[in-house]
Amino acid sequence: MKIIEETPYRFRIAKEGAMRVPGIVYASKALLPEERDDMALTQVANVATLPGIVRASFAMPDIHWGYGFPIGGVAATDIDDGGVISPGGVGFDISCGVRLLVSPDLDSTQLQPRLRAVMDGLDNRIPRGLGRKGVWPLPNRAALERVLAGGARYAVGKGHGVPEDLERCEDGGVLEGADVAEVSARAMERGLEQIGSLGSGNHFLEVQAVDRVYDEATAARMGLADGAVCVMIHTGSRGLGHQICTDHVRRMEAAMKRYGITVPDRQLACVPVRSPEGQAYVGAMNAAANYGRANRQLLTEVTRRVFEAHADTSLRVVYDVSHNLAKFETHDVDGKPRNLCVHRKGATRSLPPGHPDLPADLADVGQPVLIPGTMGTGSYVLAGVPDNPAFDSAAHGAGRVQSRHAAARGEDADVLRSRLEKHGVLVRGRSRRGLAEEKPEAYKDVDEVIETTEQAGLARKVARLIPLGVVKG
Protein backbone atom coordinates (compact mmCIF):
# COMPACT_ATOMS: atom_id res chain seq x y z
CA MET A 1 0.00 0.00 0.00
CA LYS A 2 1.45 3.35 -1.06
CA ILE A 3 0.79 6.19 1.40
CA ILE A 4 1.69 9.71 0.32
CA GLU A 5 1.97 12.64 2.74
CA GLU A 6 0.27 15.51 0.92
CA THR A 7 0.29 17.95 3.86
CA PRO A 8 1.16 17.58 7.56
CA TYR A 9 -2.53 16.78 8.13
CA ARG A 10 -3.53 14.83 5.01
CA PHE A 11 -2.31 11.50 3.65
CA ARG A 12 -3.33 9.83 0.41
CA ILE A 13 -3.58 6.09 -0.17
CA ALA A 14 -2.86 5.71 -3.87
CA LYS A 15 -5.58 4.12 -5.99
CA GLU A 16 -4.55 0.61 -7.00
CA GLY A 17 -6.05 -2.79 -7.71
CA ALA A 18 -9.82 -2.88 -7.24
CA MET A 19 -9.94 0.59 -5.64
CA ARG A 20 -12.34 2.88 -7.53
CA VAL A 21 -11.12 6.03 -5.73
CA PRO A 22 -8.11 6.91 -3.59
CA GLY A 23 -8.11 6.89 0.19
CA ILE A 24 -7.72 10.18 2.04
CA VAL A 25 -6.71 10.12 5.72
CA TYR A 26 -6.82 13.32 7.75
CA ALA A 27 -4.18 12.76 10.41
CA SER A 28 -0.87 13.98 11.74
CA LYS A 29 2.05 11.56 11.68
CA ALA A 30 1.42 10.83 15.36
CA LEU A 31 -2.24 9.98 14.72
CA LEU A 32 -1.67 7.81 11.65
CA PRO A 33 -2.37 4.15 12.59
CA GLU A 34 0.53 1.70 12.66
CA GLU A 35 -0.45 -0.92 10.10
CA ARG A 36 1.20 -3.79 11.99
CA ASP A 37 -1.08 -3.16 14.98
CA ASP A 38 -4.17 -1.61 13.41
CA MET A 39 -5.66 -2.59 10.04
CA ALA A 40 -7.59 0.67 9.68
CA LEU A 41 -5.61 1.92 6.66
CA THR A 42 -6.26 -1.37 4.86
CA GLN A 43 -9.93 -0.85 5.66
CA VAL A 44 -9.80 2.64 4.07
CA ALA A 45 -8.49 1.03 0.88
CA ASN A 46 -11.11 -1.74 1.04
CA VAL A 47 -13.95 0.80 1.34
CA ALA A 48 -12.59 2.46 -1.82
CA THR A 49 -13.69 -0.63 -3.78
CA LEU A 50 -17.41 -0.20 -3.06
CA PRO A 51 -19.67 0.17 -6.14
CA GLY A 52 -20.69 3.78 -6.75
CA ILE A 53 -18.20 5.38 -4.35
CA VAL A 54 -17.24 8.93 -5.32
CA ARG A 55 -14.39 11.33 -4.60
CA ALA A 56 -12.48 9.24 -2.03
CA SER A 57 -12.69 6.85 0.88
CA PHE A 58 -12.12 9.26 3.77
CA ALA A 59 -10.87 8.76 7.32
CA MET A 60 -11.05 11.25 10.16
CA PRO A 61 -8.20 12.00 12.62
CA ASP A 62 -9.59 9.54 15.20
CA ILE A 63 -9.35 6.60 12.75
CA HIS A 64 -8.95 3.10 14.17
CA TRP A 65 -9.86 -0.47 13.26
CA GLY A 66 -13.58 -1.23 13.07
CA TYR A 67 -16.06 -3.67 11.56
CA GLY A 68 -15.66 -3.45 7.76
CA PHE A 69 -15.24 0.30 7.67
CA PRO A 70 -12.66 1.87 9.95
CA ILE A 71 -14.10 3.83 12.84
CA GLY A 72 -13.73 7.39 11.65
CA GLY A 73 -14.62 6.34 8.09
CA VAL A 74 -16.65 8.42 5.64
CA ALA A 75 -17.76 7.21 2.20
CA ALA A 76 -20.38 8.52 -0.21
CA THR A 77 -21.92 6.46 -3.00
CA ASP A 78 -23.87 7.79 -5.98
CA ILE A 79 -27.42 6.50 -5.63
CA ASP A 80 -28.17 7.14 -9.31
CA ASP A 81 -25.10 5.21 -10.47
CA GLY A 82 -25.44 1.88 -8.68
CA GLY A 83 -24.26 3.25 -5.34
CA VAL A 84 -24.48 0.81 -2.45
CA ILE A 85 -25.33 1.01 1.21
CA SER A 86 -23.34 -1.02 3.73
CA PRO A 87 -24.24 -1.64 7.39
CA GLY A 88 -20.50 -1.78 8.09
CA GLY A 89 -20.40 1.91 7.12
CA VAL A 90 -22.88 2.71 9.88
CA GLY A 91 -21.82 0.34 12.63
CA PHE A 92 -23.61 -1.83 15.14
CA ASP A 93 -24.67 1.02 17.41
CA ILE A 94 -26.85 2.79 14.85
CA SER A 95 -27.26 6.51 15.59
CA CYS A 96 -24.82 6.39 18.45
CA GLY A 97 -24.25 10.06 19.07
CA VAL A 98 -23.60 12.90 21.46
CA ARG A 99 -25.93 15.40 23.10
CA LEU A 100 -24.58 18.45 24.92
CA LEU A 101 -26.57 20.28 27.59
CA VAL A 102 -25.68 23.56 29.32
CA SER A 103 -26.91 25.35 32.41
CA PRO A 104 -27.88 28.96 31.67
CA ASP A 105 -27.10 30.22 35.18
CA LEU A 106 -24.69 27.87 36.99
CA ASP A 107 -20.91 28.00 36.74
CA SER A 108 -18.37 25.44 37.90
CA THR A 109 -17.45 27.38 41.05
CA GLN A 110 -21.07 27.40 42.18
CA LEU A 111 -21.44 23.70 41.33
CA GLN A 112 -18.42 22.48 43.31
CA PRO A 113 -20.06 22.28 46.77
CA ARG A 114 -23.01 20.43 45.19
CA LEU A 115 -21.06 18.26 42.74
CA ARG A 116 -20.86 15.15 44.89
CA ALA A 117 -24.62 15.21 45.49
CA VAL A 118 -25.24 15.68 41.75
CA MET A 119 -22.97 12.77 40.89
CA ASP A 120 -24.60 10.54 43.50
CA GLY A 121 -28.00 11.50 42.10
CA LEU A 122 -26.92 10.62 38.57
CA ASP A 123 -25.36 7.38 39.81
CA ASN A 124 -28.72 6.38 41.29
CA ARG A 125 -30.91 7.55 38.40
CA ILE A 126 -29.02 6.70 35.18
CA PRO A 127 -29.52 3.05 34.09
CA ARG A 128 -26.36 1.67 32.52
CA GLY A 129 -24.37 -1.46 31.87
CA LEU A 130 -25.00 -4.55 29.77
CA GLY A 131 -28.67 -5.35 29.40
CA ARG A 132 -29.86 -2.77 31.92
CA LYS A 133 -33.51 -1.74 31.83
CA GLY A 134 -34.28 1.83 30.84
CA VAL A 135 -36.24 4.60 32.56
CA TRP A 136 -39.27 4.29 30.25
CA PRO A 137 -40.82 0.81 30.49
CA LEU A 138 -42.87 0.35 27.35
CA PRO A 139 -45.95 -1.84 27.75
CA ASN A 140 -45.91 -3.56 24.37
CA ARG A 141 -44.58 -3.68 20.82
CA ALA A 142 -47.07 -1.07 19.63
CA ALA A 143 -45.59 1.48 22.03
CA LEU A 144 -42.07 0.68 20.83
CA GLU A 145 -43.19 1.07 17.22
CA ARG A 146 -44.29 4.61 18.04
CA VAL A 147 -40.81 5.35 19.42
CA LEU A 148 -39.19 3.90 16.27
CA ALA A 149 -41.39 6.09 14.07
CA GLY A 150 -41.26 9.27 16.13
CA GLY A 151 -37.85 9.43 17.80
CA ALA A 152 -37.15 12.31 20.19
CA ARG A 153 -40.23 14.10 18.87
CA TYR A 154 -42.44 11.30 20.15
CA ALA A 155 -40.65 11.30 23.52
CA VAL A 156 -41.16 15.05 23.90
CA GLY A 157 -44.81 14.67 22.91
CA LYS A 158 -45.23 12.17 25.76
CA GLY A 159 -43.85 14.69 28.26
CA HIS A 160 -40.17 13.74 28.23
CA GLY A 161 -38.79 17.16 27.37
CA VAL A 162 -39.88 20.43 25.81
CA PRO A 163 -40.38 21.41 22.13
CA GLU A 164 -37.31 23.67 22.28
CA ASP A 165 -35.15 20.55 22.70
CA LEU A 166 -36.03 19.43 19.19
CA GLU A 167 -34.88 22.69 17.61
CA ARG A 168 -31.31 21.83 18.56
CA CYS A 169 -31.45 18.19 17.41
CA GLU A 170 -30.22 16.90 14.07
CA ASP A 171 -33.29 16.40 11.82
CA GLY A 172 -35.49 17.88 14.53
CA GLY A 173 -35.03 14.69 16.55
CA VAL A 174 -36.65 12.29 14.08
CA LEU A 175 -35.67 10.65 10.79
CA GLU A 176 -38.54 10.15 8.39
CA GLY A 177 -38.84 6.84 6.55
CA ALA A 178 -38.57 4.45 9.47
CA ASP A 179 -40.02 1.05 8.59
CA VAL A 180 -40.80 -1.01 11.67
CA ALA A 181 -41.76 -3.97 9.46
CA GLU A 182 -38.03 -4.37 8.69
CA VAL A 183 -37.10 -4.58 12.38
CA SER A 184 -36.93 -8.21 13.47
CA ALA A 185 -38.79 -9.64 16.43
CA ARG A 186 -35.46 -10.23 18.16
CA ALA A 187 -34.43 -6.59 17.68
CA MET A 188 -37.79 -5.44 19.06
CA GLU A 189 -37.36 -7.75 22.04
CA ARG A 190 -33.92 -6.30 22.78
CA GLY A 191 -35.16 -2.72 22.46
CA LEU A 192 -38.37 -2.99 24.42
CA GLU A 193 -36.84 -2.59 27.89
CA GLN A 194 -33.69 -0.56 27.19
CA ILE A 195 -35.17 2.79 26.15
CA GLY A 196 -33.69 5.44 28.42
CA SER A 197 -30.43 3.71 29.33
CA LEU A 198 -26.76 4.50 28.78
CA GLY A 199 -25.26 1.10 28.00
CA SER A 200 -21.62 0.19 28.52
CA GLY A 201 -18.29 0.39 26.69
CA ASN A 202 -17.35 3.92 25.71
CA HIS A 203 -20.79 5.31 26.47
CA PHE A 204 -20.92 7.89 29.24
CA LEU A 205 -22.68 10.81 30.83
CA GLU A 206 -20.19 13.47 31.86
CA VAL A 207 -20.59 16.66 33.90
CA GLN A 208 -18.24 19.27 32.47
CA ALA A 209 -17.20 22.91 32.68
CA VAL A 210 -16.23 25.24 29.85
CA ASP A 211 -12.49 25.63 30.37
CA ARG A 212 -11.58 27.75 27.35
CA VAL A 213 -13.45 29.72 24.73
CA TYR A 214 -11.82 30.19 21.32
CA ASP A 215 -14.65 32.06 19.59
CA GLU A 216 -16.74 34.09 22.04
CA ALA A 217 -19.40 35.16 19.54
CA THR A 218 -20.06 31.62 18.28
CA ALA A 219 -19.88 30.17 21.80
CA ALA A 220 -22.42 32.72 23.01
CA ARG A 221 -24.76 31.75 20.17
CA MET A 222 -24.51 28.14 21.37
CA GLY A 223 -25.16 29.17 24.98
CA LEU A 224 -21.57 28.53 26.11
CA ALA A 225 -19.43 30.83 28.26
CA ASP A 226 -16.26 30.47 30.30
CA GLY A 227 -16.96 28.37 33.41
CA ALA A 228 -20.45 27.29 32.32
CA VAL A 229 -21.60 23.87 33.54
CA CYS A 230 -22.38 21.36 30.79
CA VAL A 231 -23.46 17.74 30.55
CA MET A 232 -22.42 15.52 27.64
CA ILE A 233 -24.40 12.34 26.93
CA HIS A 234 -22.93 9.68 24.64
CA THR A 235 -25.10 6.69 23.77
CA GLY A 236 -27.11 5.19 20.92
CA SER A 237 -29.66 2.54 19.97
CA ARG A 238 -28.38 -0.17 22.31
CA GLY A 239 -29.26 -3.82 21.59
CA LEU A 240 -31.95 -2.92 19.07
CA GLY A 241 -29.46 -1.22 16.74
CA HIS A 242 -26.92 -4.00 17.17
CA GLN A 243 -29.49 -6.63 16.19
CA ILE A 244 -30.63 -4.64 13.15
CA CYS A 245 -27.05 -4.44 11.90
CA THR A 246 -26.54 -8.17 12.44
CA ASP A 247 -29.80 -9.08 10.69
CA HIS A 248 -29.21 -6.94 7.62
CA VAL A 249 -25.54 -7.85 7.17
CA ARG A 250 -26.67 -11.48 6.86
CA ARG A 251 -29.41 -10.53 4.40
CA MET A 252 -26.99 -8.53 2.25
CA GLU A 253 -24.35 -11.26 2.29
CA ALA A 254 -26.91 -13.60 0.74
CA ALA A 255 -27.98 -11.00 -1.85
CA MET A 256 -24.66 -9.64 -3.14
CA LYS A 257 -24.10 -12.37 -5.71
CA ARG A 258 -27.44 -11.56 -7.27
CA TYR A 259 -26.24 -8.00 -7.91
CA GLY A 260 -22.79 -9.04 -9.12
CA ILE A 261 -21.07 -7.43 -6.15
CA THR A 262 -17.83 -8.71 -4.67
CA VAL A 263 -15.98 -7.09 -1.76
CA PRO A 264 -12.51 -7.71 -0.32
CA ASP A 265 -13.91 -8.17 3.20
CA ARG A 266 -17.19 -9.91 4.03
CA GLN A 267 -17.76 -7.25 6.71
CA LEU A 268 -18.35 -4.81 3.82
CA ALA A 269 -21.53 -6.62 2.78
CA CYS A 270 -23.58 -4.18 0.71
CA VAL A 271 -26.36 -3.88 -1.87
CA PRO A 272 -27.55 -1.08 -4.15
CA VAL A 273 -29.38 1.61 -2.20
CA ARG A 274 -32.38 1.22 -4.50
CA SER A 275 -32.61 -2.55 -4.19
CA PRO A 276 -35.30 -4.18 -2.00
CA GLU A 277 -32.62 -5.23 0.48
CA GLY A 278 -31.13 -1.73 0.48
CA GLN A 279 -34.48 -0.10 1.14
CA ALA A 280 -35.24 -2.64 3.87
CA TYR A 281 -32.01 -1.70 5.67
CA VAL A 282 -32.69 2.02 5.26
CA GLY A 283 -36.11 1.62 6.88
CA ALA A 284 -34.71 -0.40 9.77
CA MET A 285 -31.70 1.91 10.19
CA ASN A 286 -33.97 4.97 10.39
CA ALA A 287 -36.07 3.22 13.01
CA ALA A 288 -32.95 2.51 15.08
CA ALA A 289 -31.83 6.12 14.64
CA ASN A 290 -35.13 7.29 16.09
CA TYR A 291 -34.67 4.91 19.02
CA GLY A 292 -31.22 6.36 19.68
CA ARG A 293 -32.52 9.91 19.60
CA ALA A 294 -35.40 9.09 21.93
CA ASN A 295 -32.90 7.37 24.21
CA ARG A 296 -30.79 10.52 24.57
CA GLN A 297 -33.95 12.58 25.07
CA LEU A 298 -35.03 10.41 27.99
CA LEU A 299 -31.60 10.55 29.60
CA THR A 300 -31.72 14.32 29.21
CA GLU A 301 -34.91 14.47 31.27
CA VAL A 302 -33.49 12.27 34.04
CA THR A 303 -30.39 14.48 34.15
CA ARG A 304 -32.52 17.60 34.36
CA ARG A 305 -34.40 16.24 37.35
CA VAL A 306 -31.14 15.53 39.17
CA PHE A 307 -29.75 19.00 38.49
CA GLU A 308 -33.00 20.63 39.54
CA ALA A 309 -33.02 18.68 42.81
CA HIS A 310 -29.35 19.01 43.76
CA ALA A 311 -28.07 22.12 41.95
CA ASP A 312 -31.23 24.23 41.56
CA THR A 313 -30.66 24.81 37.84
CA SER A 314 -32.16 23.89 34.50
CA LEU A 315 -30.38 22.45 31.46
CA ARG A 316 -30.79 23.45 27.82
CA VAL A 317 -29.86 21.41 24.74
CA VAL A 318 -26.88 22.85 22.86
CA TYR A 319 -27.04 20.21 20.12
CA ASP A 320 -27.64 16.51 19.47
CA VAL A 321 -25.93 14.76 16.56
CA SER A 322 -25.36 11.16 15.50
CA HIS A 323 -21.99 9.76 14.47
CA ASN A 324 -23.06 6.32 13.19
CA LEU A 325 -25.45 6.81 10.31
CA ALA A 326 -25.93 6.80 6.54
CA LYS A 327 -27.79 9.82 5.20
CA PHE A 328 -29.07 10.88 1.81
CA GLU A 329 -27.53 14.20 0.81
CA THR A 330 -26.80 16.25 -2.29
CA HIS A 331 -23.19 17.29 -2.86
CA ASP A 332 -21.27 18.65 -5.83
CA VAL A 333 -18.92 16.03 -7.26
CA ASP A 334 -16.78 16.97 -10.25
CA GLY A 335 -18.83 20.13 -10.65
CA LYS A 336 -22.23 18.43 -10.69
CA PRO A 337 -24.83 17.95 -7.92
CA ARG A 338 -25.12 14.25 -7.09
CA ASN A 339 -27.59 12.32 -4.94
CA LEU A 340 -25.39 10.51 -2.46
CA CYS A 341 -25.65 8.00 0.35
CA VAL A 342 -23.10 9.36 2.83
CA HIS A 343 -21.88 6.76 5.33
CA ARG A 344 -20.43 8.22 8.53
CA LYS A 345 -19.14 5.57 10.92
CA GLY A 346 -17.54 7.16 13.95
CA ALA A 347 -17.78 10.50 12.17
CA THR A 348 -20.17 13.38 12.67
CA ARG A 349 -21.82 15.83 10.35
CA SER A 350 -20.08 19.23 10.30
CA LEU A 351 -22.50 21.51 8.45
CA PRO A 352 -21.20 24.92 7.33
CA PRO A 353 -22.84 28.29 7.93
CA GLY A 354 -25.86 28.77 5.70
CA HIS A 355 -26.72 25.08 5.40
CA PRO A 356 -30.50 24.61 5.17
CA ASP A 357 -30.51 21.82 7.78
CA LEU A 358 -29.23 24.14 10.54
CA PRO A 359 -31.48 25.67 13.20
CA ALA A 360 -32.30 29.27 12.34
CA ASP A 361 -30.36 30.69 15.29
CA LEU A 362 -27.18 28.84 14.25
CA ALA A 363 -27.46 29.39 10.51
CA ASP A 364 -24.71 32.01 10.34
CA VAL A 365 -22.20 30.26 12.63
CA GLY A 366 -22.37 26.62 11.53
CA GLN A 367 -23.33 23.38 13.21
CA PRO A 368 -22.02 22.54 16.69
CA VAL A 369 -19.58 19.65 16.23
CA LEU A 370 -19.29 17.66 19.47
CA ILE A 371 -16.04 15.75 19.99
CA PRO A 372 -15.61 14.07 23.39
CA GLY A 373 -12.22 13.14 24.75
CA THR A 374 -11.80 10.64 27.58
CA MET A 375 -12.98 10.73 31.16
CA GLY A 376 -9.63 12.22 32.21
CA THR A 377 -9.12 14.77 29.43
CA GLY A 378 -10.98 17.58 27.69
CA SER A 379 -13.80 17.49 25.18
CA TYR A 380 -14.45 20.05 22.46
CA VAL A 381 -17.19 21.95 20.75
CA LEU A 382 -16.33 22.99 17.20
CA ALA A 383 -18.34 24.52 14.38
CA GLY A 384 -18.77 23.48 10.76
CA VAL A 385 -16.86 25.41 8.10
CA PRO A 386 -17.37 26.05 4.37
CA ASP A 387 -15.69 23.85 1.76
CA ASN A 388 -15.27 20.82 3.99
CA PRO A 389 -13.65 18.30 1.59
CA ALA A 390 -15.12 15.16 3.23
CA PHE A 391 -18.83 15.71 2.55
CA ASP A 392 -19.22 18.02 5.58
CA SER A 393 -17.82 15.48 8.06
CA ALA A 394 -15.53 15.61 11.08
CA ALA A 395 -14.09 13.39 13.81
CA HIS A 396 -16.34 12.02 16.56
CA GLY A 397 -13.91 11.48 19.45
CA ALA A 398 -10.36 10.76 20.49
CA GLY A 399 -10.15 7.29 18.91
CA ARG A 400 -8.83 4.18 20.62
CA VAL A 401 -5.18 3.16 20.52
CA GLN A 402 -5.59 0.12 22.79
CA SER A 403 -8.07 -2.72 22.61
CA ARG A 404 -10.40 -3.09 25.57
CA HIS A 405 -8.55 -6.23 26.64
CA ALA A 406 -5.15 -4.51 26.47
CA ALA A 407 -6.45 -1.45 28.33
CA ALA A 408 -7.91 -3.53 31.17
CA ARG A 409 -4.81 -5.70 31.53
CA GLY A 410 -2.73 -4.46 34.45
CA GLU A 411 -5.07 -1.55 35.27
CA ASP A 412 -6.69 -1.50 38.71
CA ALA A 413 -10.08 0.22 38.61
CA ASP A 414 -9.76 1.56 42.18
CA VAL A 415 -6.34 3.06 41.43
CA LEU A 416 -7.72 4.61 38.26
CA ARG A 417 -10.72 6.03 40.11
CA SER A 418 -8.45 7.49 42.80
CA ARG A 419 -6.13 8.98 40.19
CA LEU A 420 -9.02 10.68 38.40
CA GLU A 421 -10.50 12.02 41.61
CA LYS A 422 -7.13 13.53 42.56
CA HIS A 423 -7.41 15.45 39.29
CA GLY A 424 -10.87 16.68 40.23
CA VAL A 425 -12.98 14.14 38.31
CA LEU A 426 -15.57 12.22 40.33
CA VAL A 427 -16.21 8.77 38.86
CA ARG A 428 -19.40 6.75 39.17
CA GLY A 429 -18.84 3.42 37.42
CA ARG A 430 -21.05 0.34 37.28
CA SER A 431 -18.30 -2.12 36.30
CA ARG A 432 -14.68 -2.29 37.49
CA ARG A 433 -13.51 -3.88 34.25
CA GLY A 434 -15.54 -1.43 32.16
CA LEU A 435 -13.87 1.45 33.96
CA ALA A 436 -10.38 0.04 33.38
CA GLU A 437 -11.13 -0.50 29.68
CA GLU A 438 -11.87 3.21 29.32
CA LYS A 439 -8.77 4.61 30.99
CA PRO A 440 -7.47 7.82 29.34
CA GLU A 441 -4.32 6.11 28.04
CA ALA A 442 -6.45 3.81 25.86
CA TYR A 443 -7.24 6.76 23.58
CA LYS A 444 -5.42 9.14 21.28
CA ASP A 445 -4.48 12.65 22.34
CA VAL A 446 -7.75 14.52 21.84
CA ASP A 447 -5.94 17.88 21.61
CA GLU A 448 -4.02 16.61 18.59
CA VAL A 449 -7.21 15.20 17.06
CA ILE A 450 -8.80 18.64 17.38
CA GLU A 451 -5.78 20.46 15.98
CA THR A 452 -5.74 18.12 13.00
CA THR A 453 -9.50 18.52 12.51
CA GLU A 454 -9.10 22.29 12.38
CA GLN A 455 -5.95 22.35 10.24
CA ALA A 456 -7.50 19.93 7.74
CA GLY A 457 -10.48 22.25 7.21
CA LEU A 458 -13.08 19.91 8.73
CA ALA A 459 -14.28 22.20 11.56
CA ARG A 460 -13.07 25.08 13.74
CA LYS A 461 -12.62 25.30 17.50
CA VAL A 462 -15.25 27.06 19.60
CA ALA A 463 -14.75 25.86 23.19
CA ARG A 464 -12.92 23.30 25.31
CA LEU A 465 -14.71 21.46 28.12
CA ILE A 466 -13.07 19.72 31.08
CA PRO A 467 -14.62 16.85 33.08
CA LEU A 468 -15.88 17.31 36.63
CA GLY A 469 -17.65 13.98 36.99
CA VAL A 470 -18.37 10.96 34.83
CA VAL A 471 -21.02 8.23 34.91
CA LYS A 472 -19.94 5.00 33.20
CA GLY A 473 -21.48 1.60 32.55
Secondary structure, 3 states (H helix, E strand, C coil): CCEEEEECCEEEECCCCCCCCCEEECCCCCCCCCCCCCCHHHHHHHHCCCCCEEEEEEEEEEEECCCCCCEEEEEEEEHHHCCEECHHHCCCCCCCEEEEEEEEEEEHHHHHHHHHHHHHHHHHHCCCCCCCCCCCCCCCHHHHHHHHHHHHHHHHHCCCCCHHHHHCEHHHHCCCCCCHHHCCHHHHHHHHCCCCCCCCCCCEEEEEEEEEECCHHHHHHCCCCCCEEEEEEEECCHHHHHHHHHHHHHHHHHHHHHHCCCCCCHHHCCEECCCHHHHHHHHHHHHHHHHHHHHHHHHHHHHHHHHHHHHCCCCEEEEEEECEEEEEEEEEECCEEEEEEEEEECEEECCCCCCCCCCHHHCCCCCEEEECCCCCCCEEEEECCCCCCCCCEEECCCCECCCHHHHHCCCCHHHHHHHHHHCCCEEEECCHHHHHHCCHHHECCHHHHHHHHHHCCCCEEEEEEEEEEEEEC
